[in-house]
Amino acid sequence: MNIITKKINNKIIFYDNEIGINIEELFSSNAFHTEEKNNVEWINDNKWVKKHYFRKGMMTILNDWYIYSDLKNTRSYREFMILNYLHKYNFNTCKPLVGWVTYSGLLYKANLVTEAIPAITLCEFLAKISADNEDDSFLNKTISKYERPQLFKEIGVKVAQMHR
C-alpha cells in the first residue's frame, strides 16, 4: 500500500496512491464538502458515501470533536486502513477513497469517503432468505430453503476471514 498524506490548511488528507483518481484536485475543489450534520451522506450523485464521525455515549458533549491524536490513531485513518486492506485482498467491501482529519488545537474532526456498493443490511438479507416464499430475486437467483444453511455457513466463513 502506498498511502499518501498531505496537509491542506488545517486538514490532513490520506489516500492510497493507487486509487486512480486525482484526490488532491477533488479535495481542493470541495467535492467532498458537506455540512457534516449527518453521520453518513451520499455524495457525487450517490456514487460515494461520506462518513462523518460523531461521539457516542457519555462523550456526546463533544459532538464530533475528538481529543488530539496522531494521524495513525484517528478513527478515520484506522477505518481507512482496514477497508483498504480488505479491498486489496478481494473481500466484498467498499473501496476507501480518501479520509481526512481537521485539527483545531487539541481537538480534531474526522471524515472518510468510500465508493458506494449496492447493498442491503444483514438484517434485511436474513429476513428475505428466511421467509417462506422462494422469491429471492434480489439476489439474482432463487435460493431454496435447502440451500440456506450452506449460505449461512458461507456468511460465517467470510466474517471469520475478515476478522483474521
Helices and strands as residue ranges (DSSP letters): E 3-8, E 11-16, G 17-19, H 23-28, E 40-43, E 48-52, G 57-62, E 66-67, G 71-73, H 75-88, E 96-104, E 107-115, H 122-130, G 137-139, H 148-163
